[in-house]
Amino acid sequence: MGGCNNTSGSMRSCEAYDSRTKVWRQLPPMHTARKEAAAAVHANKVYITGGVDSFCNSSVEVLTMTSTSPSGTINYAWTVVSFMCVPRRGHALLSSGGCLYAVGGCTDVTEYTCLRSVEKLSANGNQWEFVAPMTVVRHAAATVSLEGKLFVFGGYDGASCSKSIECYNTAAAGGQAVAVEWEPVAGCQLPVENSSASAVALADLPTGLHLTYYGQCLLQGERYQPTKAKKEYSQKAVAKMMIAACKKEEIKEKKEMFQQNSH
């Protein structure tokens, strides 16, 4: 959905992959062209929020899918719904506890005015409202929703990347009158500072992390497990693997440079 290319800048186009036929198909275009937007599945609908066209925007669209024919043909349509409270790009969009959360990001196109604010779409989908902000600003952070909590990894603050991790308990926030705050994950941080990484929740592993640093894969398949009763990879072990990966790449680069200079 959306993105950008070399000729038209931000795009409105959308495609879907059918795993049964193994074919990509074109879907109706969005109302607004977007790059650096965030998308998520919530209440069996696809939501896409924010992003950049000429400006950073706060608009929200929903892709609805309906079947009206006996053959089971699915009709797709984009609908503009309630806008977020603030424009966001490079943010995250997560569904948890019956609500949709927009987390962090940046509110300018050319400047890194990074955000620590978080807002949620109410269960009825009619209004966005602010909830507790993160402890630090984060743009292009990795995020995942797991066991009623939102986890945020790393990110960029406008000057440098972070290795910190924090979480927000959406289950507690939905069931209590008191405010629930974001909390740093005690005794755990990423092995290196990073942004523009990704995180996924797996059925058989609590969290799988696939970290990228300026487009280069440094560490793949490591996992952080939030439940203390389950086995955790120690920070020291992860750091050793990261250092080994970096040294291997450094040796490869020096070898290539030596070969080029010797010709």
N, C-alpha and C positions, 0 to 999 in steps of 0.2 A: 504494500500500500504506500503510494507516494514515493518519496525519495527525490533524487535529483540526477541529472545527466549533463553531458557536455554542451548540449544545444538549447534546452528549454528551461534550465534551472529546476526549480521545484516542480513536482509533477502531481497530477490528480489521479493518474491511472491506478488500477488495482487488478490483481490477478489471483486466481485460486488454483490450488493443485488438488486434483481428484486422485486419491490414493488407489481407488478401484481401477480406474482407466489409465492411471499414470500419465495424465495429460494436464497441462496448464490451460486454463480458460480465462478469457478476459471478462471482468466484472464491470458494472457501471462505474464511471469515474466519481470521485468525491466532489463535493461542492467547492472545496477549497484545496488549492495546491499546497503540499506540505513536504518539507524535509525536516529531519530531527524531531519528528513527532513521536508520540508514544501510543501504543495500542495494547488492548487486552480483551479477553473474552469475559463477559460479565452477564449473568442472567440469560445465558444462551444467545447473546448478541455480541457483535464485534464493535468495540468502541475505539475511536481514535481521537486524540486530543492534542491541541497546541501545534507546535512546529513553526516553520518559517516559510513564508512566500516572499513578499517584499518586506514584511515586518514579522516580528514574533507575535503570535496570536494566541487567544484563549478559547477559540471555537472548539466545539465538540460535535462529532458526527457518529451516528449509529448505523451499522449495516444490519438490516433486517432480512430474514430469509423466510419466505412463505411458499407453500405448495398449494396451488389452486386447481390443478388438473388431475384427472384420473391416472395419467401416466407418471405422476410424481415429479413433474418438472418444477424446479425451484426458481422462484423469482427473487431477485436481489434488488434492494433499494437503499440508498443512503438518506438519512434524515438528520437535519440539524437540530440539536437539543440544547439544553441549558449550557451556557458558557462557564468556563472555570472562573474563579475569582481573579486570577492574574494570568497574563501571558506566560507561556513556558515553552522552552525548547531543551532538548537534551535531558528531559525529565524521565521519570518512570511512571507507569500506570499499572496498578495491582488491584486484583479483586480479592477481598477477604471479609468474612463475616457478614455477607449480604450487602456490602458497600464497595464502592470503587474509589481508590485512592490515587491522587496525583502527587508525586513526591519529588521535591527539589527541582533541579534544572537551572535554567538561566533565563532572564527576562528581556535581554537585549539581543540584537542581531550581531553587532560588531564588537560590543564590549562584553566582558565576562562579569555581569552583575548576577552572581550566582545566588541561589536561593536555599534557605533551610526550611521554608514554609511547606506545609503539607495540607491538602484539602481533600474532602471526600464528597462523593455524590450520595445523596440520601437513598435509602432503600426504594423509595417510590420514583427515583430518578428525576425529580423536579428541581433540585437545588444543590449547588455546591456550597460547602461551608468549611472554614478552616478548623483543623484540629491541632494538637500539640506540634510545634515545629521540631525538627531534628536538632541535635546538639551542635552541629556545625553545618555550614553551607556545603552543598554537593551538586555538582553538575556532571552528567555522564557517569553516574554511579551504577554499579551492578545491584540488582534487587531481586528478591524472591519472596513469595508468600508461602508460609509453611506453618502448619499446626496453629492457626489462628494468630500468627505474628507476621509482621513485615520486617524483613532483614535487608539492610543496606550496606554495601561493601565498597570502600574506597570512594573515588570520585575526585573532582577537580574543584578548587575553591577560588579560582581566578588567578592564583599565583603558583600553586603547586598541587601535586596529586597526594592523596591520602591513603593510608593503609588501615584506618580504623573501621570497625564494624559496629553498628548499633541496630536495635530492634524496637518495634512498637507492638504492644499487645492489643490487637483489634478486638479480641474476644472480651477482654476486661473493659475496654473502652465502650463497648456496646452494652455492657451489663451493669455499669456503675454510673452513679451521678457525679462522682469525683473525676477530676481530670487525670488522664493517664499520660505519662511523659515517655519520650524516647529514652532508652537506656543503652549505654555502651555495653558490648558483650564482654563480660569480665574475663581477663586473662587470654584474650584471643584477638589477633589482628592479622592482616594479610602479610605475607612474607616480604612484599615490596610495595611501594607506593604505586597506585595505578588508577587510571580512569578508562572509560570506554570498554570495560570488561563486561562479562555476562555471567549470570548465575541461573541455574535451573534446579527445580525440585524433582527428584526421582522417586518412583514408587518403592524401590528396594533400598535406596540410600536416602537419608534425610536431605542432604544437599550436595549437589555436584557442582564444582566450580570449574569453569574454563576461562583462565585468565589470559588476557591479551595486553600487550604493551606496545603501542604504536604499530599495531597490525601484526606483530610477531608473536606466535604462540610460545609462551615461556613455560607454562605448567598446565598439564591437562589431566583431568580425572581425579584431582585431589578433592577431599570432601571435608566439610565442617559439620559436625553433628551437635545440635543444640542440647540434646539430652545427655546429662552427665553419665547416666547409667550405661550409655552405649560407647563403644570404642571411639576415641578421637585421635586424629593425626596430631602429633605434637607439633608445636610451632617450630621447634628446633629441627625436626625431621623434614618439615616442609621447606624450611630455609635452606637446609643442606641440598635438597633436590633442586631448588631454584638456583643456588650458587653453581651447582654442577651443570645445569642447563646453560647458564650464562657463560661459564668458562668454556664449555664445548663450542658455543657459538663464537666466542672470542678467538679460540684456536683456529676455527674454520676461516674466519675473516683474515687472520694474520697469514695463514697458509695461502689463501687466494691472493693477498697483496704481494707476498713474496714471489709467487709464480708470475704475476703480472710484471713485477720489476725485473725479473730475471730474463724476460724476453727482449 
